[in-house]
Amino acid sequence: MAGHKGLVGSAIVRCLKNNGYNNIIERTRKELDLLEQNATEYFFKNEKPDLVIIAAAKVGGIFANSTQPAEFLYQNLMIQNNIIYYSHKYNVKKLLFLGSACIYPKLANQPIVENELLSGFLEPTNEAYAIAKIAGIKLCEGYFNQYDKNFLSLMPNNLYGPNDNFDLVTSHVIPALMNKFHTAKQKSKKSVTIWGTGNPLREFLHVDDLANAILFVMEKINAKEIYEKGISHINVGSGFEISIRDLAIIIKEVTGFNGELYFDISKPDGTPRKLLDDTILKQKGWHARISLHDGLRDVYSWFQKNN
């Protein structure tokens, strides 16, 4: 389990343990730096895991992606390349690589089907991260095509949940807004500033729903049946989209902030719309269960207890 301490990884570990999987190999970054080839090989050579889930990654919102493209590209490429290569070399039976919906073109047809990959130019504000994730998808596909490895990729939409990163500089939209509104309430501020127009539409998936989808894929879907469909990965989403403006209003209510919202239109909006078509998973019998309202209340409760 790569990345078990993060937002996604911790949810996967909870899900696995709740479903009776207890033989989980975990390492902190201090114990295993996945950027280092020798350290990664030593781990695979000695532990010989049967199943690998790659949740480790350098992630962040628009500001972090825009200002650190070199780090986002280099670190994500190194982490995934090391894990995927040594999974191949040491005969891992099945590997699941997690990416992001930002792999798709900025102006992709909506809802986005898997074949939209590489059909147009990427959103500039997260291009480096997207390129790294596309490379990971293609590396898994390459090992299937060349060596018949059971390596496949799952692409979730925007994630949120307990154990998220709430830093105002590096976080994604939900934890950033939640922190802003909470702080503004504590300091009795009269307004909160939000980047962009508030018009872009986004789909959000609770991380516990993603964890359940990962377990579903690991148990029920193999790489061959995906690649035989002529696609290189599987989408996973909630099926519900909302504007950033309406999302901000809900988070404002959840946090109890009573001030005004100010939208700074000098700041970038990012992709105008990003809704995934997750027909493949739904046809197999999986669907998201946590509503956005319930999920946001859950996250704010966690935030209050842990921050």
C-alpha atoms as a printed R data frame, in Angstrom:
    type eleno elety resid chain resno       x       y       z
1   ATOM     1    CA   MET     A     1   0.000   0.000   0.000
2   ATOM     2    CA   ALA     A     2   1.816   3.100  -1.279
3   ATOM     3    CA   GLY     A     3   0.708   6.383   0.308
4   ATOM     4    CA   HIS     A     4  -1.250   4.953   3.245
5   ATOM     5    CA   LYS     A     5  -0.966   8.126   5.365
6   ATOM     6    CA   GLY     A     6  -2.639  10.488   2.905
7   ATOM     7    CA   LEU     A     7  -6.259  11.324   2.163
8   ATOM     8    CA   VAL     A     8  -6.760   8.427  -0.240
9   ATOM     9    CA   GLY     A     9  -4.364   5.928   1.302
10  ATOM    10    CA   SER     A    10  -5.812   6.193   4.802
11  ATOM    11    CA   ALA     A    11  -9.317   5.652   3.411
12  ATOM    12    CA   ILE     A    12  -8.145   2.566   1.506
13  ATOM    13    CA   VAL     A    13  -6.561   1.110   4.647
14  ATOM    14    CA   ARG     A    14  -9.793   1.717   6.602
15  ATOM    15    CA   CYS     A    15 -11.828   0.056   3.869
16  ATOM    16    CA   LEU     A    16  -9.525  -2.959   3.574
17  ATOM    17    CA   LYS     A    17  -9.459  -3.561   7.319
18  ATOM    18    CA   ASN     A    18 -13.242  -3.182   7.566
19  ATOM    19    CA   ASN     A    19 -13.554  -5.888   4.923
20  ATOM    20    CA   GLY     A    20 -11.246  -8.362   6.616
21  ATOM    21    CA   TYR     A    21  -7.953  -7.587   4.873
22  ATOM    22    CA   ASN     A    22  -5.315  -7.389   7.594
23  ATOM    23    CA   ASN     A    23  -2.072  -8.382   5.859
24  ATOM    24    CA   ILE     A    24  -1.370  -4.839   4.661
25  ATOM    25    CA   ILE     A    25   2.229  -3.718   4.157
26  ATOM    26    CA   GLU     A    26   2.614  -0.043   5.072
27  ATOM    27    CA   ARG     A    27   5.633   2.264   5.085
28  ATOM    28    CA   THR     A    28   5.906   5.944   5.986
29  ATOM    29    CA   ARG     A    29   7.978   8.220   3.758
30  ATOM    30    CA   LYS     A    30  10.718   8.216   6.418
31  ATOM    31    CA   GLU     A    31  10.787   4.410   6.236
32  ATOM    32    CA   LEU     A    32  10.627   4.229   2.427
33  ATOM    33    CA   ASP     A    33  11.300   7.128   0.068
34  ATOM    34    CA   LEU     A    34   9.595   6.101  -3.169
35  ATOM    35    CA   LEU     A    35  11.594   8.722  -5.066
36  ATOM    36    CA   GLU     A    36  14.675   6.555  -4.504
37  ATOM    37    CA   GLN     A    37  15.078   3.629  -6.903
38  ATOM    38    CA   ASN     A    38  17.390   1.572  -4.690
39  ATOM    39    CA   ALA     A    39  15.149   1.920  -1.644
40  ATOM    40    CA   THR     A    40  12.063   0.991  -3.664
41  ATOM    41    CA   GLU     A    41  13.745  -2.071  -5.147
42  ATOM    42    CA   TYR     A    42  14.983  -3.189  -1.726
43  ATOM    43    CA   PHE     A    43  11.397  -3.031  -0.439
44  ATOM    44    CA   PHE     A    44   9.946  -5.081  -3.307
45  ATOM    45    CA   LYS     A    45  12.777  -7.602  -3.254
46  ATOM    46    CA   ASN     A    46  12.350  -8.277   0.472
47  ATOM    47    CA   GLU     A    47   8.595  -7.888   1.006
48  ATOM    48    CA   LYS     A    48   7.404  -9.450  -2.274
49  ATOM    49    CA   PRO     A    49   3.839  -8.038  -2.152
50  ATOM    50    CA   ASP     A    50   1.135  -9.846  -4.137
51  ATOM    51    CA   LEU     A    51  -1.099  -6.807  -4.663
52  ATOM    52    CA   VAL     A    52  -0.110  -3.146  -4.999
53  ATOM    53    CA   ILE     A    53  -2.295  -0.028  -4.811
54  ATOM    54    CA   ILE     A    54  -0.538   3.226  -5.734
55  ATOM    55    CA   ALA     A    55  -2.070   6.081  -3.750
56  ATOM    56    CA   ALA     A    56   1.237   7.891  -3.202
57  ATOM    57    CA   ALA     A    57   1.555  11.164  -5.123
58  ATOM    58    CA   LYS     A    58   2.388  14.852  -4.855
59  ATOM    59    CA   VAL     A    59  -0.974  16.616  -5.043
60  ATOM    60    CA   GLY     A    60  -2.350  20.129  -4.659
61  ATOM    61    CA   GLY     A    61  -4.762  22.744  -5.936
62  ATOM    62    CA   ILE     A    62  -4.497  25.324  -8.724
63  ATOM    63    CA   PHE     A    63  -1.959  27.536  -6.921
64  ATOM    64    CA   ALA     A    64   0.357  24.664  -5.988
65  ATOM    65    CA   ASN     A    65   0.182  23.151  -9.472
66  ATOM    66    CA   SER     A    66   0.762  26.495 -11.167
67  ATOM    67    CA   THR     A    67   3.779  27.463  -9.077
68  ATOM    68    CA   GLN     A    68   5.512  24.059  -8.707
69  ATOM    69    CA   PRO     A    69   5.254  22.350 -12.120
70  ATOM    70    CA   ALA     A    70   8.769  20.886 -11.949
71  ATOM    71    CA   GLU     A    71   8.148  19.228  -8.580
72  ATOM    72    CA   PHE     A    72   4.722  17.938  -9.616
73  ATOM    73    CA   LEU     A    73   6.096  16.384 -12.786
74  ATOM    74    CA   TYR     A    74   9.355  15.001 -11.391
75  ATOM    75    CA   GLN     A    75   8.093  13.598  -8.098
76  ATOM    76    CA   ASN     A    76   4.993  11.949  -9.525
77  ATOM    77    CA   LEU     A    77   6.909  10.398 -12.403
78  ATOM    78    CA   MET     A    78   9.581   9.026 -10.075
79  ATOM    79    CA   ILE     A    79   7.143   7.596  -7.526
80  ATOM    80    CA   GLN     A    80   4.927   5.819 -10.026
81  ATOM    81    CA   ASN     A    81   7.743   4.678 -12.320
82  ATOM    82    CA   ASN     A    82   9.644   3.098  -9.426
83  ATOM    83    CA   ILE     A    83   6.594   1.301  -8.045
84  ATOM    84    CA   ILE     A    84   5.280   0.068 -11.406
85  ATOM    85    CA   TYR     A    85   8.677  -1.080 -12.660
86  ATOM    86    CA   TYR     A    86   9.585  -3.002  -9.508
87  ATOM    87    CA   SER     A    87   6.082  -4.465  -9.333
88  ATOM    88    CA   HIS     A    88   6.835  -5.897 -12.758
89  ATOM    89    CA   LYS     A    89  10.333  -7.041 -11.854
90  ATOM    90    CA   TYR     A    90   9.268  -8.789  -8.642
91  ATOM    91    CA   ASN     A    91   6.108 -10.365 -10.068
92  ATOM    92    CA   VAL     A    92   3.296  -8.507  -8.322
93  ATOM    93    CA   LYS     A    93   0.063 -10.311  -9.210
94  ATOM    94    CA   LYS     A    94  -2.116  -7.212  -9.551
95  ATOM    95    CA   LEU     A    95  -1.460  -3.470  -9.460
96  ATOM    96    CA   LEU     A    96  -3.911  -0.579  -9.337
97  ATOM    97    CA   PHE     A    97  -2.627   2.880 -10.274
98  ATOM    98    CA   LEU     A    98  -4.669   5.869  -9.110
99  ATOM    99    CA   GLY     A    99  -4.746   9.001 -11.209
100 ATOM   100    CA   SER     A   100  -7.059  11.974 -11.531
101 ATOM   101    CA   ALA     A   101  -9.720  13.379 -13.838
102 ATOM   102    CA   CYS     A   102  -7.305  16.200 -14.703
103 ATOM   103    CA   ILE     A   103  -5.766  13.808 -17.262
104 ATOM   104    CA   TYR     A   104  -8.521  14.798 -19.682
105 ATOM   105    CA   PRO     A   105  -8.460  17.725 -22.123
106 ATOM   106    CA   LYS     A   106  -9.636  21.088 -20.835
107 ATOM   107    CA   LEU     A   107 -12.539  21.127 -23.279
108 ATOM   108    CA   ALA     A   108 -13.392  17.413 -23.268
109 ATOM   109    CA   ASN     A   109 -16.908  16.344 -24.222
110 ATOM   110    CA   GLN     A   110 -19.160  15.978 -21.167
111 ATOM   111    CA   PRO     A   111 -19.693  13.675 -19.388
112 ATOM   112    CA   ILE     A   112 -16.147  12.500 -20.050
113 ATOM   113    CA   VAL     A   113 -15.717   8.951 -21.347
114 ATOM   114    CA   GLU     A   114 -12.384   7.152 -21.069
115 ATOM   115    CA   ASN     A   115 -11.659   7.542 -24.804
116 ATOM   116    CA   GLU     A   116 -11.403  11.329 -24.379
117 ATOM   117    CA   LEU     A   117  -7.837  10.821 -23.109
118 ATOM   118    CA   LEU     A   118  -5.282  12.598 -25.354
119 ATOM   119    CA   SER     A   119  -8.027  14.016 -27.575
120 ATOM   120    CA   GLY     A   120  -7.119  17.677 -26.915
121 ATOM   121    CA   PHE     A   121  -4.925  20.110 -24.971
122 ATOM   122    CA   LEU     A   122  -4.740  19.979 -21.180
123 ATOM   123    CA   GLU     A   123  -5.780  22.597 -18.624
124 ATOM   124    CA   PRO     A   124  -2.575  24.692 -18.198
125 ATOM   125    CA   THR     A   125  -2.948  25.145 -14.429
126 ATOM   126    CA   ASN     A   126  -2.435  21.420 -13.732
127 ATOM   127    CA   GLU     A   127  -0.661  20.291 -16.890
128 ATOM   128    CA   ALA     A   128   2.441  18.912 -15.133
129 ATOM   129    CA   TYR     A   129   0.432  16.710 -12.770
130 ATOM   130    CA   ALA     A   130  -1.790  15.524 -15.619
131 ATOM   131    CA   ILE     A   131   1.174  14.590 -17.827
132 ATOM   132    CA   ALA     A   132   2.676  12.539 -15.009
133 ATOM   133    CA   LYS     A   133  -0.584  10.675 -14.446
134 ATOM   134    CA   ILE     A   134  -1.035  10.017 -18.167
135 ATOM   135    CA   ALA     A   135   2.466   8.547 -18.231
136 ATOM   136    CA   GLY     A   136   1.509   6.232 -15.354
137 ATOM   137    CA   ILE     A   137  -1.600   5.054 -17.194
138 ATOM   138    CA   LYS     A   138   0.410   4.314 -20.300
139 ATOM   139    CA   LEU     A   139   3.148   2.549 -18.322
140 ATOM   140    CA   CYS     A   140   0.569   0.171 -16.815
141 ATOM   141    CA   GLU     A   141  -0.911  -0.381 -20.271
142 ATOM   142    CA   GLY     A   142   2.564  -1.010 -21.675
143 ATOM   143    CA   TYR     A   143   3.319  -3.701 -19.098
144 ATOM   144    CA   PHE     A   144   0.010  -5.384 -19.907
145 ATOM   145    CA   ASN     A   145   0.603  -5.281 -23.660
146 ATOM   146    CA   GLN     A   146   4.233  -6.390 -23.493
147 ATOM   147    CA   TYR     A   147   4.272  -8.722 -20.486
148 ATOM   148    CA   ASP     A   148   0.586  -9.545 -19.851
149 ATOM   149    CA   LYS     A   149   0.758  -7.924 -16.410
150 ATOM   150    CA   ASN     A   150  -2.480  -7.398 -14.506
151 ATOM   151    CA   PHE     A   151  -1.773  -3.675 -14.078
152 ATOM   152    CA   LEU     A   152  -4.684  -1.276 -14.489
153 ATOM   153    CA   SER     A   153  -5.590   2.343 -13.689
154 ATOM   154    CA   LEU     A   154  -8.516   4.031 -11.968
155 ATOM   155    CA   MET     A   155  -9.272   7.737 -12.512
156 ATOM   156    CA   PRO     A   156 -11.376   9.419  -9.793
157 ATOM   157    CA   ASN     A   157 -12.804  12.904  -9.989
158 ATOM   158    CA   ASN     A   158 -12.180  15.599  -7.356
159 ATOM   159    CA   LEU     A   159 -11.761  13.926  -3.964
160 ATOM   160    CA   TYR     A   160 -12.483  15.107  -0.444
161 ATOM   161    CA   GLY     A   161 -12.783  13.529   2.978
162 ATOM   162    CA   PRO     A   162 -11.223  13.052   6.416
163 ATOM   163    CA   ASN     A   163  -7.436  13.404   6.622
164 ATOM   164    CA   ASP     A   164  -7.363  15.896   3.736
165 ATOM   165    CA   ASN     A   165  -4.782  18.676   3.383
166 ATOM   166    CA   PHE     A   166  -6.332  21.914   4.681
167 ATOM   167    CA   ASP     A   167  -3.375  24.189   3.977
168 ATOM   168    CA   LEU     A   168  -4.624  27.328   2.210
169 ATOM   169    CA   VAL     A   169  -1.705  27.406  -0.230
170 ATOM   170    CA   THR     A   170  -1.439  23.783  -1.342
171 ATOM   171    CA   SER     A   171  -4.910  22.290  -0.792
172 ATOM   172    CA   HIS     A   172  -7.779  21.561  -3.176
173 ATOM   173    CA   VAL     A   173 -10.997  23.560  -3.295
174 ATOM   174    CA   ILE     A   174 -13.124  21.864  -0.585
175 ATOM   175    CA   PRO     A   175 -10.551  21.825   2.249
176 ATOM   176    CA   ALA     A   176  -9.330  25.292   1.247
177 ATOM   177    CA   LEU     A   177 -12.836  26.773   1.400
178 ATOM   178    CA   MET     A   178 -13.627  24.924   4.613
179 ATOM   179    CA   ASN     A   179 -10.506  26.296   6.279
180 ATOM   180    CA   LYS     A   180 -11.205  29.812   4.961
181 ATOM   181    CA   PHE     A   181 -14.780  29.868   6.236
182 ATOM   182    CA   HIS     A   182 -13.871  28.306   9.573
183 ATOM   183    CA   THR     A   183 -11.069  30.825  10.147
184 ATOM   184    CA   ALA     A   184 -13.256  33.727   9.035
185 ATOM   185    CA   LYS     A   185 -15.961  32.634  11.487
186 ATOM   186    CA   GLN     A   186 -13.433  32.358  14.322
187 ATOM   187    CA   LYS     A   187 -12.082  35.844  13.568
188 ATOM   188    CA   SER     A   188 -15.547  37.376  12.924
189 ATOM   189    CA   LYS     A   189 -14.591  38.456   9.413
190 ATOM   190    CA   LYS     A   190 -17.250  40.032   7.234
191 ATOM   191    CA   SER     A   191 -16.278  38.351   3.950
192 ATOM   192    CA   VAL     A   192 -14.290  35.537   2.357
193 ATOM   193    CA   THR     A   193 -12.499  35.810  -0.999
194 ATOM   194    CA   ILE     A   194 -12.755  32.902  -3.437
195 ATOM   195    CA   TRP     A   195 -10.627  32.433  -6.550
196 ATOM   196    CA   GLY     A   196 -12.332  32.802  -9.938
197 ATOM   197    CA   THR     A   197 -15.876  33.488 -11.051
198 ATOM   198    CA   GLY     A   198 -17.484  30.613  -9.195
199 ATOM   199    CA   ASN     A   199 -19.012  29.384 -12.461
200 ATOM   200    CA   PRO     A   200 -16.973  26.210 -13.195
201 ATOM   201    CA   LEU     A   201 -18.805  22.939 -12.599
202 ATOM   202    CA   ARG     A   202 -17.162  20.167 -10.621
203 ATOM   203    CA   GLU     A   203 -17.959  16.629  -9.550
204 ATOM   204    CA   PHE     A   204 -16.814  15.612  -6.059
205 ATOM   205    CA   LEU     A   205 -16.309  12.090  -4.740
206 ATOM   206    CA   HIS     A   206 -15.978  11.242  -1.056
207 ATOM   207    CA   VAL     A   207 -12.752   9.363  -0.434
208 ATOM   208    CA   ASP     A   208 -14.585   6.520   1.344
209 ATOM   209    CA   ASP     A   209 -16.601   5.944  -1.847
210 ATOM   210    CA   LEU     A   210 -13.335   5.833  -3.801
211 ATOM   211    CA   ALA     A   211 -11.882   3.314  -1.339
212 ATOM   212    CA   ASN     A   212 -14.914   1.079  -1.852
213 ATOM   213    CA   ALA     A   213 -14.499   1.420  -5.620
214 ATOM   214    CA   ILE     A   214 -10.832   0.418  -5.349
215 ATOM   215    CA   LEU     A   215 -11.712  -2.700  -3.353
216 ATOM   216    CA   PHE     A   216 -14.445  -3.490  -5.905
217 ATOM   217    CA   VAL     A   217 -11.973  -3.220  -8.799
218 ATOM   218    CA   MET     A   218  -9.292  -5.243  -7.025
219 ATOM   219    CA   GLU     A   219 -11.759  -8.045  -6.326
220 ATOM   220    CA   LYS     A   220 -13.852  -8.065  -9.494
221 ATOM   221    CA   ILE     A   221 -12.102  -6.456 -12.494
222 ATOM   222    CA   ASN     A   222  -8.890  -7.499 -14.250
223 ATOM   223    CA   ALA     A   223  -6.771  -5.508 -16.675
224 ATOM   224    CA   LYS     A   224  -7.544  -7.692 -19.678
225 ATOM   225    CA   GLU     A   225 -11.267  -6.923 -19.740
226 ATOM   226    CA   ILE     A   226 -10.510  -3.183 -19.611
227 ATOM   227    CA   TYR     A   227  -7.848  -3.105 -22.320
228 ATOM   228    CA   GLU     A   228  -9.993  -5.327 -24.550
229 ATOM   229    CA   LYS     A   229 -12.592  -2.532 -24.540
230 ATOM   230    CA   GLY     A   230 -10.015  -0.320 -26.256
231 ATOM   231    CA   ILE     A   231  -9.515   1.908 -23.211
232 ATOM   232    CA   SER     A   232  -6.555   2.312 -20.881
233 ATOM   233    CA   HIS     A   233  -8.262   3.038 -17.541
234 ATOM   234    CA   ILE     A   234 -11.593   3.258 -15.663
235 ATOM   235    CA   ASN     A   235 -13.429   6.383 -14.503
236 ATOM   236    CA   VAL     A   236 -14.943   6.658 -11.025
237 ATOM   237    CA   GLY     A   237 -17.159   9.512  -9.857
238 ATOM   238    CA   SER     A   238 -20.281  10.444  -7.902
239 ATOM   239    CA   GLY     A   239 -22.390  11.351 -10.932
240 ATOM   240    CA   PHE     A   240 -23.329  14.718  -9.366
241 ATOM   241    CA   GLU     A   241 -21.863  18.082 -10.381
242 ATOM   242    CA   ILE     A   242 -22.101  21.487  -8.769
243 ATOM   243    CA   SER     A   243 -20.765  24.989  -9.469
244 ATOM   244    CA   ILE     A   244 -17.963  26.321  -7.300
245 ATOM   245    CA   ARG     A   245 -20.307  29.141  -6.262
246 ATOM   246    CA   ASP     A   246 -22.981  26.722  -5.034
247 ATOM   247    CA   LEU     A   247 -20.338  24.554  -3.376
248 ATOM   248    CA   ALA     A   248 -19.075  27.621  -1.490
249 ATOM   249    CA   ILE     A   249 -22.610  28.405  -0.314
250 ATOM   250    CA   ILE     A   250 -23.028  24.876   1.067
251 ATOM   251    CA   ILE     A   251 -19.657  24.971   2.837
252 ATOM   252    CA   LYS     A   252 -20.527  28.405   4.219
253 ATOM   253    CA   GLU     A   253 -23.683  26.904   5.738
254 ATOM   254    CA   VAL     A   254 -21.898  23.788   7.038
255 ATOM   255    CA   THR     A   255 -19.223  25.846   8.799
256 ATOM   256    CA   GLY     A   256 -21.666  28.422  10.151
257 ATOM   257    CA   PHE     A   257 -19.974  31.436   8.537
258 ATOM   258    CA   ASN     A   258 -22.413  34.363   8.240
259 ATOM   259    CA   GLY     A   259 -20.411  36.827   6.113
260 ATOM   260    CA   GLU     A   260 -20.363  37.643   2.407
261 ATOM   261    CA   LEU     A   261 -18.668  35.841  -0.489
262 ATOM   262    CA   TYR     A   262 -16.350  37.774  -2.798
263 ATOM   263    CA   PHE     A   263 -15.260  36.132  -6.074
264 ATOM   264    CA   ASP     A   264 -11.895  37.373  -7.346
265 ATOM   265    CA   ILE     A   265 -12.329  37.149 -11.113
266 ATOM   266    CA   SER     A   266  -8.679  38.101 -11.689
267 ATOM   267    CA   LYS     A   267  -7.763  34.578 -10.556
268 ATOM   268    CA   PRO     A   268  -8.041  31.515 -12.865
269 ATOM   269    CA   ASP     A   269 -11.110  29.305 -12.981
270 ATOM   270    CA   GLY     A   270  -9.419  26.187 -14.308
271 ATOM   271    CA   THR     A   271 -11.362  23.742 -16.487
272 ATOM   272    CA   PRO     A   272 -14.938  25.001 -17.076
273 ATOM   273    CA   ARG     A   273 -16.581  21.609 -16.489
274 ATOM   274    CA   LYS     A   274 -15.402  18.159 -15.448
275 ATOM   275    CA   LEU     A   275 -17.997  15.397 -15.092
276 ATOM   276    CA   LEU     A   276 -16.926  11.780 -15.542
277 ATOM   277    CA   ASP     A   277 -18.859   9.040 -17.289
278 ATOM   278    CA   ASP     A   278 -18.470   6.042 -14.961
279 ATOM   279    CA   THR     A   279 -20.716   3.672 -16.931
280 ATOM   280    CA   ILE     A   280 -18.189   0.828 -16.812
281 ATOM   281    CA   LEU     A   281 -18.168   0.646 -13.007
282 ATOM   282    CA   LYS     A   282 -21.933   1.090 -12.752
283 ATOM   283    CA   GLN     A   283 -22.514  -1.738 -15.218
284 ATOM   284    CA   LYS     A   284 -20.324  -3.924 -13.031
285 ATOM   285    CA   GLY     A   285 -22.474  -3.069 -10.008
286 ATOM   286    CA   TRP     A   286 -20.658  -0.253  -8.216
287 ATOM   287    CA   HIS     A   287 -21.997   3.230  -7.439
288 ATOM   288    CA   ALA     A   288 -21.201   6.058  -5.022
289 ATOM   289    CA   ARG     A   289 -23.264   6.180  -1.799
290 ATOM   290    CA   ILE     A   290 -22.253   9.351   0.081
291 ATOM   291    CA   SER     A   291 -24.108  12.564  -0.832
292 ATOM   292    CA   LEU     A   292 -22.152  15.815  -1.052
293 ATOM   293    CA   HIS     A   293 -24.077  17.403   1.831
294 ATOM   294    CA   ASP     A   294 -23.500  14.423   4.127
295 ATOM   295    CA   GLY     A   295 -19.876  14.172   3.062
296 ATOM   296    CA   LEU     A   296 -19.158  17.853   3.740
297 ATOM   297    CA   ARG     A   297 -20.703  17.655   7.213
298 ATOM   298    CA   ASP     A   298 -18.554  14.582   7.887
299 ATOM   299    CA   VAL     A   299 -15.394  16.370   6.770
300 ATOM   300    CA   TYR     A   300 -16.095  19.519   8.767
301 ATOM   301    CA   SER     A   301 -16.675  17.431  11.879
302 ATOM   302    CA   TRP     A   302 -13.310  15.741  11.304
303 ATOM   303    CA   PHE     A   303 -11.632  19.109  10.651
304 ATOM   304    CA   GLN     A   304 -12.902  20.596  13.912
305 ATOM   305    CA   LYS     A   305 -11.598  17.638  15.913
306 ATOM   306    CA   ASN     A   306  -8.195  17.416  14.207
307 ATOM   307    CA   ASN     A   307  -7.201  21.001  13.366
